């Protein structure tokens, strides 16, 4: 078995059984990342001393019969906007070059306390403000399917590290799709929890009211186990539902506007598979979705620019121009429009909850497009802006409505099925997603 590409849960089970040693596995990941031709485009910086110390401690606990849980000794990568004590955390931006926090983020501290191994920090979109994953300021990771394509972002290196067998799983962040989009474009699974379900302390912010951290893994079980560990909970029982128990709603309308042929066909093939497996599927296009999407310009960019204005305007020339343009789009939005926008969004969230009551999940294509050519994106700002809007359009629906969401691969490379659950019902969504995954397999 290729343990580097085994799931995090499989690795934990093997360590628990004494079949796999955490020290050997950590050394294998460190060596694989160092030897990979794109390793330095995936990891912004490795943490080998920390990783080895944590792996040795896990090995010793196992010998003493004191393992701290299923994932004790499993090695993860961490997005470079999640603070790590004594190691630079620069959020993919030269604005933060040399920023070294003095303590771990709450999520990394919780993972370490549970025995997980930190391999290092992965490259990301500058300040997490794009879904494409292109970052000439630091590095653009390769797409796992084709290194010439965009990897998706902003958790680009996180998803690629998992897809290429350079980490068992990864922790990323998601403000408008930044976990789910790179997950689907690299053939892995990404889970965005409800904002606030996991502590964001020590995470470099973009838009605090939308930001969420979450796992990227090889399957739903990995995401469920890691989410539960970071939340301080027992992992959910994924055997509680079968596909025939599910009532699902396909979200029509906006998610299919200007959708490209391959993502649309892959999604419909997946829906057909779920229906033939016994799921009860309906279709609807609640008006509140388009109304919520129309609020995007007055909600995301003003908060992002408000948080970063001082640092940006001191040294705007060090920023990647398309990202600078996105931030500055927020400077002319009035406070009155921002407040009114949030008031309207809160009403729309109530209408959404009423419209989808009784469904186990709402399904839609993860992205309307396939990963574009990275060089073309980097060289054409208008193309970058247009593709970025379409790339994030579907995932951002869940962010606007405050929902947990998970992206699952389909049989077509870089095409995904996204399931959205009810606000705060993250564990239930993971159980539903496991049933979807089993049917799609």
C-alpha positions in Angstrom: 0.0 0.0 0.0 1.2 3.5 -0.8 0.8 5.0 2.7 1.6 8.5 1.4 -1.7 8.4 -0.4 -3.7 6.5 2.2 -6.5 8.4 3.9 -5.8 10.1 7.2 -8.2 7.6 8.9 -6.5 4.6 7.3 -3.1 5.9 8.5 -4.4 6.5 12.0 -5.9 3.0 12.1 -2.6 1.5 10.9 -0.7 3.4 13.6 -3.1 2.2 16.2 -2.6 -1.4 15.0 1.2 -1.0 15.0 1.4 -1.5 11.3 2.6 2.1 10.5 5.1 4.1 12.6 4.4 7.9 12.8 8.2 8.6 12.7 8.6 6.6 9.5 5.5 8.2 7.9 6.5 11.7 8.8 10.0 11.2 7.4 8.4 9.8 4.2 6.3 12.9 3.8 9.2 15.3 4.5 11.3 13.4 2.0 8.6 13.4 -0.6 8.0 17.1 -0.3 11.7 17.8 -0.5 12.2 15.6 -3.6 9.0 16.7 -5.5 9.8 18.9 -8.5 7.1 21.4 -7.4 7.6 21.0 -3.6 8.7 24.6 -3.1 5.7 25.8 -5.0 3.4 23.8 -2.7 5.0 24.4 0.7 5.9 27.9 1.6 8.0 26.5 4.3 8.4 23.1 5.9 8.7 22.6 9.7 10.9 19.4 9.8 12.2 19.9 13.4 8.7 20.3 14.8 7.3 17.5 12.6 10.0 15.1 13.8 9.6 16.0 17.5 5.8 15.5 17.2 6.2 12.2 15.4 8.7 10.9 18.0 6.3 11.9 20.8 3.5 10.1 19.0 5.6 7.0 18.6 6.5 7.0 22.3 2.8 7.4 23.3 1.9 4.5 21.1 4.5 2.3 22.8 3.2 3.3 26.2 -0.4 2.6 25.2 -1.2 6.4 25.6 -2.4 7.3 22.1 -4.5 10.5 22.2 -7.0 9.3 19.5 -7.4 7.9 16.1 -5.3 10.5 14.3 -2.4 10.6 16.8 0.7 10.7 14.6 -1.0 11.6 11.3 0.8 14.4 9.4 -1.1 17.4 8.1 -0.1 20.6 6.1 -1.4 24.0 7.2 -2.4 27.0 5.0 0.0 29.9 5.4 -2.6 32.2 7.0 -2.9 29.9 10.1 -0.4 31.1 12.8 2.4 28.7 13.8 4.7 29.7 16.7 8.2 30.7 15.7 7.6 30.1 12.0 6.6 32.7 9.5 3.0 33.1 8.6 2.7 35.5 5.7 -0.7 34.7 4.1 0.9 34.6 0.6 1.7 38.4 0.7 4.8 40.4 0.7 2.9 42.8 2.9 3.4 40.3 5.7 7.0 39.2 4.8 8.8 38.3 8.0 5.7 38.0 10.1 6.5 35.4 12.8 3.7 34.8 15.4 4.7 33.8 18.9 2.1 31.1 19.4 0.0 28.7 17.4 -3.5 29.4 16.1 -6.2 27.8 18.2 -6.8 25.1 15.6 -3.1 24.2 15.3 -2.8 24.1 19.1 -5.8 21.8 19.3 -4.4 19.5 16.6 -1.0 19.3 18.3 -2.6 18.5 21.6 -4.4 15.6 19.9 -1.2 14.3 18.6 -1.3 15.4 14.9 2.0 16.2 13.2 2.6 19.6 11.5 4.5 19.2 8.3 4.6 22.9 7.3 2.8 25.8 5.8 1.3 25.8 2.2 1.3 28.5 -0.4 -2.0 30.4 -0.9 -3.6 33.2 -2.9 -2.4 36.6 -1.6 -4.4 37.4 1.6 -6.8 34.7 0.5 -8.7 37.0 -1.8 -9.1 34.9 -5.0 -10.4 31.5 -5.9 -7.9 30.8 -8.7 -4.7 30.1 -6.7 -2.4 32.2 -8.9 0.1 34.1 -6.9 3.2 35.6 -8.7 4.1 37.4 -5.5 5.1 34.2 -3.7 4.4 31.0 -5.7 1.6 29.4 -7.7 1.2 25.7 -6.9 0.7 23.3 -9.8 -2.7 21.8 -10.4 -2.5 18.1 -9.5 -4.0 17.1 -12.8 -1.9 19.4 -15.0 0.8 21.7 -13.6 0.0 24.3 -16.3 -3.5 24.8 -14.9 -4.6 27.0 -12.0 -4.8 25.0 -8.7 -7.8 26.9 -7.3 -7.6 29.0 -4.2 -7.1 30.4 -1.9 -6.1 27.2 -0.1 -4.2 26.2 -3.2 -1.1 24.5 -1.7 -3.2 22.8 0.9 -5.3 20.9 -1.6 -2.4 20.1 -3.9 -0.4 18.8 -0.9 -3.1 16.2 -0.3 -3.7 15.4 -3.9 0.0 14.7 -4.7 0.6 12.6 -1.5 2.7 15.3 0.3 0.4 15.3 3.4 -2.3 13.0 4.8 -4.7 15.9 4.9 -4.6 19.7 5.1 -6.2 22.6 6.9 -7.4 25.5 4.8 -9.7 28.5 5.1 -12.8 29.5 3.2 -14.4 32.9 2.8 -16.0 32.5 -0.6 -15.0 29.0 -1.7 -11.3 28.8 -0.8 -11.5 25.2 0.6 -14.0 23.7 -1.8 -12.8 25.1 -5.1 -9.1 23.9 -4.8 -10.4 20.6 -3.5 -12.5 20.0 -6.6 -9.9 21.2 -9.0 -7.4 18.8 -7.6 -9.7 15.8 -7.1 -10.0 15.7 -3.3 -12.7 16.5 -0.7 -13.1 19.9 1.0 -15.3 20.7 3.9 -16.3 24.3 4.9 -17.9 24.4 8.3 -20.5 26.9 9.5 -18.5 30.1 10.4 -17.7 29.9 14.1 -17.9 26.1 14.3 -14.1 26.1 14.6 -12.1 28.8 16.4 -10.6 31.3 14.1 -8.2 32.7 16.7 -4.8 33.1 15.2 -6.0 32.9 11.6 -5.1 35.9 9.4 -8.5 37.3 8.5 -10.0 38.4 5.2 -13.7 38.9 6.1 -14.3 37.8 9.6 -18.1 37.5 9.2 -17.6 35.0 6.4 -14.2 33.3 7.2 -14.2 29.7 8.2 -11.3 27.1 8.6 -11.8 23.5 7.7 -10.2 20.3 6.4 -9.2 19.0 3.0 -8.9 15.3 2.8 -9.1 12.3 0.5 -12.7 11.5 1.5 -15.6 12.5 3.8 -14.4 10.3 6.6 -11.1 12.2 6.8 -12.9 15.5 6.9 -15.4 14.3 9.5 -12.6 13.0 11.8 -10.5 16.1 11.5 -13.4 18.5 12.0 -14.5 16.7 15.1 -11.0 16.7 16.5 -10.6 20.4 16.0 -14.1 21.1 17.4 -13.3 19.0 20.5 -16.0 16.5 19.7 -16.4 12.8 19.1 -16.4 11.9 15.4 -19.9 11.5 14.0 -21.2 8.1 13.2 -21.1 8.0 9.4 -23.2 4.8 9.1 -26.4 6.4 10.2 -27.9 7.1 6.8 -28.2 5.3 3.4 -28.7 7.0 0.1 -32.3 5.8 0.1 -33.0 7.8 3.3 -32.1 11.1 1.7 -34.3 13.9 0.3 -32.2 16.2 -1.8 -32.8 19.5 -3.5 -30.9 20.4 -6.7 -30.4 24.2 -6.7 -31.3 25.4 -10.1 -31.1 28.9 -11.6 -27.9 30.9 -10.7 -25.5 27.9 -10.3 -26.1 27.0 -13.9 -25.7 30.5 -15.4 -22.8 30.4 -18.0 -21.7 27.0 -16.7 -19.2 25.2 -18.9 -20.1 21.9 -20.6 -17.9 19.6 -18.5 -18.9 20.7 -15.0 -22.6 20.7 -16.0 -22.4 17.2 -17.6 -20.5 15.8 -14.6 -23.0 17.2 -12.1 -26.0 15.8 -14.0 -24.3 12.4 -14.3 -23.8 12.4 -10.5 -27.4 13.4 -9.9 -28.6 10.6 -12.1 -26.4 8.2 -10.2 -27.8 9.4 -6.9 -31.4 9.1 -8.2 -30.8 5.6 -9.5 -29.3 4.6 -6.1 -32.6 5.6 -4.4 -32.3 9.3 -3.3 -35.4 11.4 -3.6 -34.4 14.4 -5.7 -36.3 17.6 -6.3 -35.3 20.8 -8.1 -36.0 24.4 -7.3 -34.6 27.9 -7.7 -35.5 30.1 -4.7 -35.5 33.8 -5.5 -33.5 34.5 -2.3 -30.3 33.0 -3.9 -30.0 35.6 -6.6 -30.9 38.4 -4.2 -28.2 37.3 -1.8 -25.6 37.0 -4.6 -26.4 40.5 -5.7 -25.2 41.7 -2.3 -21.6 40.4 -2.8 -20.0 43.7 -3.8 -21.4 45.6 -0.8 -20.5 42.9 1.8 -17.2 41.2 1.0 -14.9 43.9 -0.4 -15.7 46.7 2.1 -14.9 44.4 5.1 -11.8 43.1 3.4 -10.5 46.6 2.5 -11.5 47.9 6.0 -9.3 45.2 7.6 -6.4 45.7 5.3 -6.5 49.4 4.1 -3.7 50.7 6.4 -1.2 48.0 5.4 -2.2 48.0 1.7 -1.9 51.7 1.2 1.5 51.9 2.8 3.0 49.6 0.1 0.4 48.8 -2.6 3.2 48.2 -5.2 4.2 45.0 -3.5 0.8 43.4 -4.2 -0.3 41.3 -7.1 -2.4 43.9 -9.2 -5.6 41.8 -9.6 -5.7 41.3 -5.8 -5.0 44.9 -5.1 -7.9 45.8 -7.5 -10.2 43.5 -5.6 -9.4 45.0 -2.3 -9.7 48.6 -3.5 -13.2 47.8 -4.9 -14.4 48.1 -1.3 -13.2 51.6 -0.5 -16.1 53.4 -2.2 -18.9 51.3 -0.6 -20.7 53.5 2.0 -21.2 52.4 5.6 -24.9 52.8 5.0 -25.0 50.4 2.1 -22.9 47.9 4.1 -25.2 48.0 7.0 -28.3 47.8 4.8 -26.8 44.9 2.9 -26.3 42.9 6.0 -29.8 43.6 7.2 -31.1 42.4 3.9 -28.9 39.3 3.9 -30.2 38.3 7.4 -33.7 38.4 6.0 -32.7 36.4 3.0 -31.1 33.7 5.2 -34.5 33.3 6.9 -36.2 32.9 3.6 -33.7 30.3 2.5 -34.2 28.3 5.6 -37.9 28.2 5.0 -37.5 27.3 1.3 -35.2 24.3 1.9 -36.8 23.0 5.1 -37.2 19.2 5.0 -34.3 18.5 2.7 -31.2 16.7 3.9 -28.9 18.7 1.6 -29.0 21.1 -1.3 -26.8 20.1 -4.2 -25.1 22.1 -7.0 -22.0 22.0 -9.1 -19.0 23.1 -7.0 -17.7 25.3 -9.8 -19.1 26.5 -13.1 -15.7 26.3 -14.8 -12.7 24.0 -15.2 -9.3 25.2 -14.0 -8.0 27.8 -16.4 -4.5 28.1 -17.8 -2.3 29.7 -15.0 0.0 31.6 -17.3 -2.9 33.2 -19.1 -4.5 34.2 -15.8 -1.2 35.8 -14.7 -0.8 37.7 -17.9 -4.3 39.0 -18.5 -6.0 40.9 -15.6 -9.4 41.0 -17.4 -9.4 37.3 -17.9 -8.3 36.8 -14.3 -11.3 38.9 -13.1 -13.8 37.2 -15.3 -12.7 33.6 -14.5 -12.5 34.4 -10.8 -16.1 35.5 -10.6 -17.3 32.4 -12.3 -15.0 30.1 -10.3 -16.3 31.3 -7.0 -19.9 32.0 -8.0 -21.4 28.7 -6.8 -19.4 28.2 -3.6 -20.0 31.8 -2.5 -23.8 31.0 -2.3 -23.1 29.0 0.8 -20.9 31.6 2.4 -23.5 34.3 1.9 -26.2 32.1 3.4 -23.9 31.1 6.3 -24.1 27.4 5.5 -21.7 24.5 5.9 -20.7 23.0 2.6 -18.7 20.1 1.2 -17.3 19.4 -2.2 -17.1 15.8 -3.5 -15.2 14.7 -6.6 -17.2 13.2 -9.5 -16.1 10.8 -12.2 -14.9 13.7 -14.3 -11.5 15.3 -13.3 -11.8 18.8 -11.7 -15.6 18.6 -11.7 -17.4 18.4 -8.3 -20.7 18.0 -6.6 -21.3 20.4 -3.6 -23.7 19.6 -0.8 -24.9 22.4 1.5 -26.5 21.8 4.9 -28.3 23.8 7.5 -26.6 26.5 9.5 -24.8 24.9 12.5 -25.7 21.3 11.4 -22.2 20.5 10.3 -22.1 16.9 11.7 -25.4 16.0 10.0 -24.0 17.3 6.6 -21.0 15.1 7.0 -23.2 12.1 7.6 -25.2 13.0 4.5 -22.1 13.6 2.4 -20.7 10.1 3.4 -23.9 8.5 2.0 -23.5 10.6 -1.2 -19.9 9.6 -1.6 -20.7 5.9 -1.2 -23.4 6.1 -3.9 -21.2 8.1 -6.3 -18.3 5.6 -5.9 
